[in-house]
Amino acid sequence: MLPVTKEETDFVKGYVEAVWKEKVTFAQKMHVESILGHLHAVWDVHYDKGRLWVITNPTKGYGQDMWPSMDLRRHQA
């Protein structure tokens, strides 16, 4: 498991609860990557009706029903 601060977790939970209007039941940072000098974290977020990938910096959520893998490169031919 990747190191994570309470502030990071609270930020991701707050994003999902404010934007997606869902109560978070689980959130785990899965991956961090630097792209052009900016750190982007990928979070696995669970809520009552499903799961999201939340990517930070800028923050955006994607339903895992549409993107089952956090690494789309694996699915491209």
PyMOL Python script that loads the backbone (N, CA, C, O; Angstrom):
from pymol import cmd

cmd.read_pdbstr("""\
ATOM      1  N   MET A   1       0.843  -1.177   0.000  1.00  0.00           N
ATOM      2  CA  MET A   1       0.000   0.000   0.000  1.00  0.00           C
ATOM      3  C   MET A   1       0.890   1.242   0.000  1.00  0.00           C
ATOM      4  O   MET A   1       1.922   1.277   0.669  1.00  0.00           O
ATOM      5  N   LEU A   2       0.484   2.244  -0.746  1.00  0.00           N
ATOM      6  CA  LEU A   2       1.254   3.483  -0.842  1.00  0.00           C
ATOM      7  C   LEU A   2       1.027   4.352   0.393  1.00  0.00           C
ATOM      8  O   LEU A   2      -0.049   4.321   0.991  1.00  0.00           O
ATOM      9  N   PRO A   3       2.045   5.127   0.773  1.00  0.00           N
ATOM     10  CA  PRO A   3       1.847   6.047   1.892  1.00  0.00           C
ATOM     11  C   PRO A   3       0.813   7.116   1.527  1.00  0.00           C
ATOM     12  O   PRO A   3       0.753   7.581   0.389  1.00  0.00           O
ATOM     13  N   VAL A   4       0.011   7.490   2.509  1.00  0.00           N
ATOM     14  CA  VAL A   4      -1.050   8.456   2.279  1.00  0.00           C
ATOM     15  C   VAL A   4      -1.280   9.251   3.566  1.00  0.00           C
ATOM     16  O   VAL A   4      -1.156   8.721   4.670  1.00  0.00           O
ATOM     17  N   THR A   5      -1.614  10.518   3.403  1.00  0.00           N
ATOM     18  CA  THR A   5      -1.918  11.347   4.570  1.00  0.00           C
ATOM     19  C   THR A   5      -3.431  11.413   4.764  1.00  0.00           C
ATOM     20  O   THR A   5      -4.200  11.143   3.842  1.00  0.00           O
ATOM     21  N   LYS A   6      -3.836  11.771   5.958  1.00  0.00           N
ATOM     22  CA  LYS A   6      -5.253  11.963   6.246  1.00  0.00           C
ATOM     23  C   LYS A   6      -5.824  13.068   5.360  1.00  0.00           C
ATOM     24  O   LYS A   6      -6.967  12.977   4.913  1.00  0.00           O
ATOM     25  N   GLU A   7      -5.036  14.108   5.106  1.00  0.00           N
ATOM     26  CA  GLU A   7      -5.495  15.212   4.266  1.00  0.00           C
ATOM     27  C   GLU A   7      -5.799  14.749   2.840  1.00  0.00           C
ATOM     28  O   GLU A   7      -6.791  15.168   2.243  1.00  0.00           O
ATOM     29  N   GLU A   8      -4.927  13.871   2.292  1.00  0.00           N
ATOM     30  CA  GLU A   8      -5.171  13.348   0.939  1.00  0.00           C
ATOM     31  C   GLU A   8      -6.469  12.534   0.895  1.00  0.00           C
ATOM     32  O   GLU A   8      -7.298  12.709   0.002  1.00  0.00           O
ATOM     33  N   THR A   9      -6.624  11.651   1.867  1.00  0.00           N
ATOM     34  CA  THR A   9      -7.825  10.816   1.926  1.00  0.00           C
ATOM     35  C   THR A   9      -9.074  11.675   2.095  1.00  0.00           C
ATOM     36  O   THR A   9     -10.080  11.449   1.422  1.00  0.00           O
ATOM     37  N   ASP A  10      -9.013  12.653   2.985  1.00  0.00           N
ATOM     38  CA  ASP A  10     -10.161  13.538   3.201  1.00  0.00           C
ATOM     39  C   ASP A  10     -10.495  14.325   1.930  1.00  0.00           C
ATOM     40  O   ASP A  10     -11.668  14.550   1.630  1.00  0.00           O
ATOM     41  N   PHE A  11      -9.471  14.743   1.186  1.00  0.00           N
ATOM     42  CA  PHE A  11      -9.694  15.481  -0.061  1.00  0.00           C
ATOM     43  C   PHE A  11     -10.436  14.619  -1.081  1.00  0.00           C
ATOM     44  O   PHE A  11     -11.408  15.071  -1.686  1.00  0.00           O
ATOM     45  N   VAL A  12      -9.982  13.385  -1.271  1.00  0.00           N
ATOM     46  CA  VAL A  12     -10.608  12.483  -2.247  1.00  0.00           C
ATOM     47  C   VAL A  12     -12.036  12.147  -1.818  1.00  0.00           C
ATOM     48  O   VAL A  12     -12.956  12.174  -2.636  1.00  0.00           O
ATOM     49  N   LYS A  13     -12.216  11.831  -0.541  1.00  0.00           N
ATOM     50  CA  LYS A  13     -13.567  11.543  -0.048  1.00  0.00           C
ATOM     51  C   LYS A  13     -14.472  12.758  -0.228  1.00  0.00           C
ATOM     52  O   LYS A  13     -15.618  12.622  -0.655  1.00  0.00           O
ATOM     53  N   GLY A  14     -13.964  13.939   0.093  1.00  0.00           N
ATOM     54  CA  GLY A  14     -14.741  15.159  -0.055  1.00  0.00           C
ATOM     55  C   GLY A  14     -15.140  15.412  -1.496  1.00  0.00           C
ATOM     56  O   GLY A  14     -16.262  15.839  -1.767  1.00  0.00           O
ATOM     57  N   TYR A  15     -14.217  15.148  -2.432  1.00  0.00           N
ATOM     58  CA  TYR A  15     -14.517  15.302  -3.859  1.00  0.00           C
ATOM     59  C   TYR A  15     -15.681  14.390  -4.259  1.00  0.00           C
ATOM     60  O   TYR A  15     -16.648  14.846  -4.869  1.00  0.00           O
ATOM     61  N   VAL A  16     -15.587  13.113  -3.916  1.00  0.00           N
ATOM     62  CA  VAL A  16     -16.627  12.153  -4.309  1.00  0.00           C
ATOM     63  C   VAL A  16     -17.962  12.525  -3.678  1.00  0.00           C
ATOM     64  O   VAL A  16     -19.000  12.469  -4.338  1.00  0.00           O
ATOM     65  N   GLU A  17     -17.939  12.901  -2.417  1.00  0.00           N
ATOM     66  CA  GLU A  17     -19.191  13.220  -1.736  1.00  0.00           C
ATOM     67  C   GLU A  17     -19.809  14.514  -2.262  1.00  0.00           C
ATOM     68  O   GLU A  17     -21.033  14.639  -2.292  1.00  0.00           O
ATOM     69  N   ALA A  18     -18.988  15.474  -2.677  1.00  0.00           N
ATOM     70  CA  ALA A  18     -19.512  16.739  -3.194  1.00  0.00           C
ATOM     71  C   ALA A  18     -19.936  16.642  -4.658  1.00  0.00           C
ATOM     72  O   ALA A  18     -21.002  17.131  -5.030  1.00  0.00           O
ATOM     73  N   VAL A  19     -19.108  16.016  -5.486  1.00  0.00           N
ATOM     74  CA  VAL A  19     -19.363  15.982  -6.931  1.00  0.00           C
ATOM     75  C   VAL A  19     -20.253  14.807  -7.328  1.00  0.00           C
ATOM     76  O   VAL A  19     -21.184  14.974  -8.116  1.00  0.00           O
ATOM     77  N   TRP A  20     -19.977  13.643  -6.797  1.00  0.00           N
ATOM     78  CA  TRP A  20     -20.731  12.448  -7.166  1.00  0.00           C
ATOM     79  C   TRP A  20     -21.937  12.224  -6.251  1.00  0.00           C
ATOM     80  O   TRP A  20     -22.777  11.368  -6.526  1.00  0.00           O
ATOM     81  N   LYS A  21     -22.022  12.989  -5.171  1.00  0.00           N
ATOM     82  CA  LYS A  21     -23.140  12.881  -4.221  1.00  0.00           C
ATOM     83  C   LYS A  21     -23.285  11.466  -3.666  1.00  0.00           C
ATOM     84  O   LYS A  21     -24.394  10.954  -3.515  1.00  0.00           O
ATOM     85  N   GLU A  22     -22.131  10.838  -3.362  1.00  0.00           N
ATOM     86  CA  GLU A  22     -22.110   9.478  -2.834  1.00  0.00           C
ATOM     87  C   GLU A  22     -21.269   9.435  -1.555  1.00  0.00           C
ATOM     88  O   GLU A  22     -20.276  10.153  -1.435  1.00  0.00           O
ATOM     89  N   LYS A  23     -21.666   8.601  -0.616  1.00  0.00           N
ATOM     90  CA  LYS A  23     -20.929   8.410   0.630  1.00  0.00           C
ATOM     91  C   LYS A  23     -19.826   7.373   0.402  1.00  0.00           C
ATOM     92  O   LYS A  23     -20.106   6.232   0.033  1.00  0.00           O
ATOM     93  N   VAL A  24     -18.588   7.769   0.622  1.00  0.00           N
ATOM     94  CA  VAL A  24     -17.431   6.889   0.412  1.00  0.00           C
ATOM     95  C   VAL A  24     -17.354   5.871   1.545  1.00  0.00           C
ATOM     96  O   VAL A  24     -17.451   6.220   2.721  1.00  0.00           O
ATOM     97  N   THR A  25     -17.174   4.590   1.163  1.00  0.00           N
ATOM     98  CA  THR A  25     -17.007   3.528   2.153  1.00  0.00           C
ATOM     99  C   THR A  25     -15.569   3.032   2.225  1.00  0.00           C
ATOM    100  O   THR A  25     -15.182   2.383   3.197  1.00  0.00           O
ATOM    101  N   PHE A  26     -14.769   3.336   1.192  1.00  0.00           N
ATOM    102  CA  PHE A  26     -13.373   2.881   1.148  1.00  0.00           C
ATOM    103  C   PHE A  26     -12.639   3.729   0.125  1.00  0.00           C
ATOM    104  O   PHE A  26     -13.178   4.030  -0.940  1.00  0.00           O
ATOM    105  N   ALA A  27     -11.407   4.117   0.444  1.00  0.00           N
ATOM    106  CA  ALA A  27     -10.567   4.856  -0.507  1.00  0.00           C
ATOM    107  C   ALA A  27      -9.118   4.454  -0.295  1.00  0.00           C
ATOM    108  O   ALA A  27      -8.607   4.506   0.824  1.00  0.00           O
ATOM    109  N   GLN A  28      -8.460   4.054  -1.373  1.00  0.00           N
ATOM    110  CA  GLN A  28      -7.062   3.636  -1.295  1.00  0.00           C
ATOM    111  C   GLN A  28      -6.278   4.208  -2.468  1.00  0.00           C
ATOM    112  O   GLN A  28      -6.690   4.089  -3.622  1.00  0.00           O
ATOM    113  N   LYS A  29      -5.147   4.828  -2.160  1.00  0.00           N
ATOM    114  CA  LYS A  29      -4.255   5.324  -3.215  1.00  0.00           C
ATOM    115  C   LYS A  29      -3.546   4.123  -3.827  1.00  0.00           C
ATOM    116  O   LYS A  29      -2.896   3.349  -3.126  1.00  0.00           O
ATOM    117  N   MET A  30      -3.680   3.976  -5.153  1.00  0.00           N
ATOM    118  CA  MET A  30      -3.161   2.804  -5.841  1.00  0.00           C
ATOM    119  C   MET A  30      -1.868   3.057  -6.616  1.00  0.00           C
ATOM    120  O   MET A  30      -1.042   2.157  -6.769  1.00  0.00           O
ATOM    121  N   HIS A  31      -1.699   4.290  -7.103  1.00  0.00           N
ATOM    122  CA  HIS A  31      -0.567   4.552  -7.998  1.00  0.00           C
ATOM    123  C   HIS A  31      -0.298   6.049  -8.020  1.00  0.00           C
ATOM    124  O   HIS A  31      -1.226   6.855  -7.937  1.00  0.00           O
ATOM    125  N   VAL A  32       0.972   6.418  -8.131  1.00  0.00           N
ATOM    126  CA  VAL A  32       1.359   7.816  -8.310  1.00  0.00           C
ATOM    127  C   VAL A  32       2.344   7.876  -9.460  1.00  0.00           C
ATOM    128  O   VAL A  32       3.267   7.067  -9.551  1.00  0.00           O
ATOM    129  N   GLU A  33       2.134   8.851 -10.339  1.00  0.00           N
ATOM    130  CA  GLU A  33       3.011   9.006 -11.498  1.00  0.00           C
ATOM    131  C   GLU A  33       3.274  10.488 -11.727  1.00  0.00           C
ATOM    132  O   GLU A  33       2.390  11.323 -11.538  1.00  0.00           O
ATOM    133  N   SER A  34       4.498  10.805 -12.136  1.00  0.00           N
ATOM    134  CA  SER A  34       4.845  12.175 -12.477  1.00  0.00           C
ATOM    135  C   SER A  34       4.771  12.331 -13.992  1.00  0.00           C
ATOM    136  O   SER A  34       5.424  11.607 -14.743  1.00  0.00           O
ATOM    137  N   ILE A  35       3.955  13.298 -14.421  1.00  0.00           N
ATOM    138  CA  ILE A  35       3.815  13.584 -15.846  1.00  0.00           C
ATOM    139  C   ILE A  35       4.116  15.061 -16.038  1.00  0.00           C
ATOM    140  O   ILE A  35       3.408  15.928 -15.525  1.00  0.00           O
ATOM    141  N   LEU A  36       5.178  15.330 -16.786  1.00  0.00           N
ATOM    142  CA  LEU A  36       5.621  16.705 -17.035  1.00  0.00           C
ATOM    143  C   LEU A  36       5.773  17.498 -15.739  1.00  0.00           C
ATOM    144  O   LEU A  36       5.403  18.670 -15.663  1.00  0.00           O
ATOM    145  N   GLY A  37       6.320  16.838 -14.730  1.00  0.00           N
ATOM    146  CA  GLY A  37       6.611  17.505 -13.467  1.00  0.00           C
ATOM    147  C   GLY A  37       5.439  17.634 -12.515  1.00  0.00           C
ATOM    148  O   GLY A  37       5.583  18.240 -11.454  1.00  0.00           O
ATOM    149  N   HIS A  38       4.280  17.083 -12.860  1.00  0.00           N
ATOM    150  CA  HIS A  38       3.102  17.142 -11.993  1.00  0.00           C
ATOM    151  C   HIS A  38       2.784  15.739 -11.490  1.00  0.00           C
ATOM    152  O   HIS A  38       2.705  14.797 -12.278  1.00  0.00           O
ATOM    153  N   LEU A  39       2.602  15.598 -10.175  1.00  0.00           N
ATOM    154  CA  LEU A  39       2.241  14.306  -9.615  1.00  0.00           C
ATOM    155  C   LEU A  39       0.744  14.066  -9.761  1.00  0.00           C
ATOM    156  O   LEU A  39      -0.070  14.936  -9.450  1.00  0.00           O
ATOM    157  N   HIS A  40       0.392  12.875 -10.236  1.00  0.00           N
ATOM    158  CA  HIS A  40      -0.993  12.455 -10.384  1.00  0.00           C
ATOM    159  C   HIS A  40      -1.156  11.143  -9.620  1.00  0.00           C
ATOM    160  O   HIS A  40      -0.402  10.194  -9.830  1.00  0.00           O
ATOM    161  N   ALA A  41      -2.143  11.101  -8.735  1.00  0.00           N
ATOM    162  CA  ALA A  41      -2.423   9.890  -7.966  1.00  0.00           C
ATOM    163  C   ALA A  41      -3.707   9.257  -8.475  1.00  0.00           C
ATOM    164  O   ALA A  41      -4.654   9.950  -8.847  1.00  0.00           O
ATOM    165  N   VAL A  42      -3.726   7.930  -8.487  1.00  0.00           N
ATOM    166  CA  VAL A  42      -4.919   7.170  -8.863  1.00  0.00           C
ATOM    167  C   VAL A  42      -5.438   6.497  -7.597  1.00  0.00           C
ATOM    168  O   VAL A  42      -4.710   5.776  -6.914  1.00  0.00           O
ATOM    169  N   TRP A  43      -6.704   6.745  -7.299  1.00  0.00           N
ATOM    170  CA  TRP A  43      -7.356   6.201  -6.112  1.00  0.00           C
ATOM    171  C   TRP A  43      -8.453   5.225  -6.516  1.00  0.00           C
ATOM    172  O   TRP A  43      -9.182   5.455  -7.481  1.00  0.00           O
ATOM    173  N   ASP A  44      -8.557   4.134  -5.767  1.00  0.00           N
ATOM    174  CA  ASP A  44      -9.665   3.190  -5.883  1.00  0.00           C
ATOM    175  C   ASP A  44     -10.661   3.595  -4.802  1.00  0.00           C
ATOM    176  O   ASP A  44     -10.373   3.463  -3.612  1.00  0.00           O
ATOM    177  N   VAL A  45     -11.832   4.087  -5.210  1.00  0.00           N
ATOM    178  CA  VAL A  45     -12.820   4.592  -4.258  1.00  0.00           C
ATOM    179  C   VAL A  45     -14.102   3.771  -4.379  1.00  0.00           C
ATOM    180  O   VAL A  45     -14.646   3.602  -5.470  1.00  0.00           O
ATOM    181  N   HIS A  46     -14.574   3.266  -3.241  1.00  0.00           N
ATOM    182  CA  HIS A  46     -15.804   2.482  -3.196  1.00  0.00           C
ATOM    183  C   HIS A  46     -16.904   3.330  -2.560  1.00  0.00           C
ATOM    184  O   HIS A  46     -16.647   4.112  -1.646  1.00  0.00           O
ATOM    185  N   TYR A  47     -18.119   3.167  -3.050  1.00  0.00           N
ATOM    186  CA  TYR A  47     -19.297   3.766  -2.434  1.00  0.00           C
ATOM    187  C   TYR A  47     -20.427   2.746  -2.555  1.00  0.00           C
ATOM    188  O   TYR A  47     -20.247   1.702  -3.181  1.00  0.00           O
ATOM    189  N   ASP A  48     -21.578   3.030  -1.969  1.00  0.00           N
ATOM    190  CA  ASP A  48     -22.656   2.036  -1.885  1.00  0.00           C
ATOM    191  C   ASP A  48     -23.064   1.431  -3.219  1.00  0.00           C
ATOM    192  O   ASP A  48     -23.382   0.243  -3.280  1.00  0.00           O
ATOM    193  N   LYS A  49     -23.062   2.218  -4.289  1.00  0.00           N
ATOM    194  CA  LYS A  49     -23.572   1.741  -5.573  1.00  0.00           C
ATOM    195  C   LYS A  49     -22.494   1.331  -6.564  1.00  0.00           C
ATOM    196  O   LYS A  49     -22.816   0.883  -7.664  1.00  0.00           O
ATOM    197  N   GLY A  50     -21.222   1.471  -6.204  1.00  0.00           N
ATOM    198  CA  GLY A  50     -20.178   1.110  -7.151  1.00  0.00           C
ATOM    199  C   GLY A  50     -18.801   1.559  -6.729  1.00  0.00           C
ATOM    200  O   GLY A  50     -18.511   1.757  -5.549  1.00  0.00           O
ATOM    201  N   ARG A  51     -17.957   1.715  -7.741  1.00  0.00           N
ATOM    202  CA  ARG A  51     -16.566   2.088  -7.518  1.00  0.00           C
ATOM    203  C   ARG A  51     -16.134   3.105  -8.561  1.00  0.00           C
ATOM    204  O   ARG A  51     -16.645   3.144  -9.681  1.00  0.00           O
ATOM    205  N   LEU A  52     -15.173   3.926  -8.152  1.00  0.00           N
ATOM    206  CA  LEU A  52     -14.605   4.939  -9.038  1.00  0.00           C
ATOM    207  C   LEU A  52     -13.091   4.842  -9.042  1.00  0.00           C
ATOM    208  O   LEU A  52     -12.480   4.393  -8.073  1.00  0.00           O
ATOM    209  N   TRP A  53     -12.496   5.269 -10.148  1.00  0.00           N
ATOM    210  CA  TRP A  53     -11.097   5.659 -10.161  1.00  0.00           C
ATOM    211  C   TRP A  53     -11.116   7.168 -10.006  1.00  0.00           C
ATOM    212  O   TRP A  53     -11.759   7.856 -10.799  1.00  0.00           O
ATOM    213  N   VAL A  54     -10.439   7.689  -9.021  1.00  0.00           N
ATOM    214  CA  VAL A  54     -10.310   9.130  -8.860  1.00  0.00           C
ATOM    215  C   VAL A  54      -8.860   9.479  -9.128  1.00  0.00           C
ATOM    216  O   VAL A  54      -7.956   8.959  -8.474  1.00  0.00           O
ATOM    217  N   ILE A  55      -8.641  10.357 -10.088  1.00  0.00           N
ATOM    218  CA  ILE A  55      -7.295  10.808 -10.453  1.00  0.00           C
ATOM    219  C   ILE A  55      -7.173  12.257 -10.015  1.00  0.00           C
ATOM    220  O   ILE A  55      -8.055  13.075 -10.276  1.00  0.00           O
ATOM    221  N   THR A  56      -6.068  12.565  -9.344  1.00  0.00           N
ATOM    222  CA  THR A  56      -5.893  13.913  -8.811  1.00  0.00           C
ATOM    223  C   THR A  56      -4.938  14.737  -9.671  1.00  0.00           C
ATOM    224  O   THR A  56      -4.108  14.223 -10.421  1.00  0.00           O
ATOM    225  N   ASN A  57      -5.109  16.038  -9.514  1.00  0.00           N
ATOM    226  CA  ASN A  57      -4.215  17.066 -10.067  1.00  0.00           C
ATOM    227  C   ASN A  57      -4.326  17.232 -11.578  1.00  0.00           C
ATOM    228  O   ASN A  57      -3.349  16.961 -12.276  1.00  0.00           O
ATOM    229  N   PRO A  58      -5.449  17.659 -12.113  1.00  0.00           N
ATOM    230  CA  PRO A  58      -6.706  18.020 -11.460  1.00  0.00           C
ATOM    231  C   PRO A  58      -7.509  16.771 -11.093  1.00  0.00           C
ATOM    232  O   PRO A  58      -7.222  15.679 -11.582  1.00  0.00           O
ATOM    233  N   THR A  59      -8.495  16.932 -10.248  1.00  0.00           N
ATOM    234  CA  THR A  59      -9.248  15.789  -9.730  1.00  0.00           C
ATOM    235  C   THR A  59     -10.438  15.488 -10.637  1.00  0.00           C
ATOM    236  O   THR A  59     -11.201  16.375 -11.021  1.00  0.00           O
ATOM    237  N   LYS A  60     -10.567  14.191 -10.966  1.00  0.00           N
ATOM    238  CA  LYS A  60     -11.651  13.730 -11.844  1.00  0.00           C
ATOM    239  C   LYS A  60     -11.962  12.287 -11.480  1.00  0.00           C
ATOM    240  O   LYS A  60     -11.049  11.511 -11.196  1.00  0.00           O
ATOM    241  N   GLY A  61     -13.238  11.915 -11.484  1.00  0.00           N
ATOM    242  CA  GLY A  61     -13.649  10.547 -11.189  1.00  0.00           C
ATOM    243  C   GLY A  61     -14.143   9.832 -12.428  1.00  0.00           C
ATOM    244  O   GLY A  61     -14.768  10.438 -13.299  1.00  0.00           O
ATOM    245  N   TYR A  62     -13.862   8.540 -12.504  1.00  0.00           N
ATOM    246  CA  TYR A  62     -14.277   7.691 -13.623  1.00  0.00           C
ATOM    247  C   TYR A  62     -14.873   6.412 -13.067  1.00  0.00           C
ATOM    248  O   TYR A  62     -14.253   5.757 -12.229  1.00  0.00           O
ATOM    249  N   GLY A  63     -16.063   6.045 -13.516  1.00  0.00           N
ATOM    250  CA  GLY A  63     -16.701   4.822 -13.046  1.00  0.00           C
ATOM    251  C   GLY A  63     -15.909   3.589 -13.444  1.00  0.00           C
ATOM    252  O   GLY A  63     -15.490   3.455 -14.594  1.00  0.00           O
ATOM    253  N   GLN A  64     -15.707   2.691 -12.491  1.00  0.00           N
ATOM    254  CA  GLN A  64     -14.962   1.471 -12.796  1.00  0.00           C
ATOM    255  C   GLN A  64     -15.766   0.497 -13.638  1.00  0.00           C
ATOM    256  O   GLN A  64     -15.200  -0.450 -14.185  1.00  0.00           O
ATOM    257  N   ASP A  65     -17.077   0.706 -13.756  1.00  0.00           N
ATOM    258  CA  ASP A  65     -17.854  -0.137 -14.654  1.00  0.00           C
ATOM    259  C   ASP A  65     -17.475   0.147 -16.109  1.00  0.00           C
ATOM    260  O   ASP A  65     -17.543  -0.744 -16.955  1.00  0.00           O
ATOM    261  N   MET A  66     -17.075   1.389 -16.396  1.00  0.00           N
ATOM    262  CA  MET A  66     -16.647   1.770 -17.753  1.00  0.00           C
ATOM    263  C   MET A  66     -15.157   1.491 -17.974  1.00  0.00           C
ATOM    264  O   MET A  66     -14.751   1.126 -19.077  1.00  0.00           O
ATOM    265  N   TRP A  67     -14.347   1.662 -16.930  1.00  0.00           N
ATOM    266  CA  TRP A  67     -12.899   1.456 -16.997  1.00  0.00           C
ATOM    267  C   TRP A  67     -12.493   0.503 -15.883  1.00  0.00           C
ATOM    268  O   TRP A  67     -12.127   0.958 -14.799  1.00  0.00           O
ATOM    269  N   PRO A  68     -12.546  -0.809 -16.117  1.00  0.00           N
ATOM    270  CA  PRO A  68     -12.250  -1.766 -15.053  1.00  0.00           C
ATOM    271  C   PRO A  68     -10.795  -1.765 -14.602  1.00  0.00           C
ATOM    272  O   PRO A  68     -10.497  -2.206 -13.492  1.00  0.00           O
ATOM    273  N   SER A  69      -9.888  -1.280 -15.438  1.00  0.00           N
ATOM    274  CA  SER A  69      -8.474  -1.238 -15.085  1.00  0.00           C
ATOM    275  C   SER A  69      -8.022   0.211 -14.984  1.00  0.00           C
ATOM    276  O   SER A  69      -8.446   1.060 -15.768  1.00  0.00           O
ATOM    277  N   MET A  70      -7.153   0.487 -14.008  1.00  0.00           N
ATOM    278  CA  MET A  70      -6.642   1.851 -13.900  1.00  0.00           C
ATOM    279  C   MET A  70      -5.612   2.136 -14.984  1.00  0.00           C
ATOM    280  O   MET A  70      -5.254   3.295 -15.189  1.00  0.00           O
ATOM    281  N   ASP A  71      -5.132   1.132 -15.672  1.00  0.00           N
ATOM    282  CA  ASP A  71      -4.123   1.311 -16.710  1.00  0.00           C
ATOM    283  C   ASP A  71      -4.726   0.975 -18.065  1.00  0.00           C
ATOM    284  O   ASP A  71      -4.733  -0.188 -18.470  1.00  0.00           O
ATOM    285  N   LEU A  72      -5.228   1.975 -18.766  1.00  0.00           N
ATOM    286  CA  LEU A  72      -5.871   1.740 -20.057  1.00  0.00           C
ATOM    287  C   LEU A  72      -4.890   1.270 -21.122  1.00  0.00           C
ATOM    288  O   LEU A  72      -5.304   0.701 -22.132  1.00  0.00           O
ATOM    289  N   ARG A  73      -3.598   1.497 -20.914  1.00  0.00           N
ATOM    290  CA  ARG A  73      -2.604   1.044 -21.892  1.00  0.00           C
ATOM    291  C   ARG A  73      -2.663  -0.465 -22.071  1.00  0.00           C
ATOM    292  O   ARG A  73      -2.330  -0.972 -23.141  1.00  0.00           O
ATOM    293  N   ARG A  74      -3.083  -1.189 -21.038  1.00  0.00           N
ATOM    294  CA  ARG A  74      -3.193  -2.644 -21.129  1.00  0.00           C
ATOM    295  C   ARG A  74      -4.273  -3.077 -22.120  1.00  0.00           C
ATOM    296  O   ARG A  74      -4.220  -4.184 -22.656  1.00  0.00           O
ATOM    297  N   HIS A  75      -5.256  -2.200 -22.363  1.00  0.00           N
ATOM    298  CA  HIS A  75      -6.394  -2.556 -23.196  1.00  0.00           C
ATOM    299  C   HIS A  75      -6.263  -2.046 -24.626  1.00  0.00           C
ATOM    300  O   HIS A  75      -7.110  -2.346 -25.468  1.00  0.00           O
ATOM    301  N   GLN A  76      -5.241  -1.298 -24.904  1.00  0.00           N
ATOM    302  CA  GLN A  76      -5.069  -0.748 -26.246  1.00  0.00           C
ATOM    303  C   GLN A  76      -4.239  -1.687 -27.102  1.00  0.00           C
ATOM    304  O   GLN A  76      -3.227  -2.221 -26.647  1.00  0.00           O
ATOM    305  N   ALA A  77      -4.662  -1.886 -28.324  1.00  0.00           N
ATOM    306  CA  ALA A  77      -3.919  -2.794 -29.213  1.00  0.00           C
ATOM    307  C   ALA A  77      -2.959  -2.012 -30.088  1.00  0.00           C
ATOM    308  O   ALA A  77      -2.247  -2.600 -30.902  1.00  0.00           O
TER     309      ALA A  77
END
""", "prot")
cmd.dss("prot")
cmd.show_as("cartoon", "prot")
cmd.util.cbc("prot")
cmd.orient("prot")
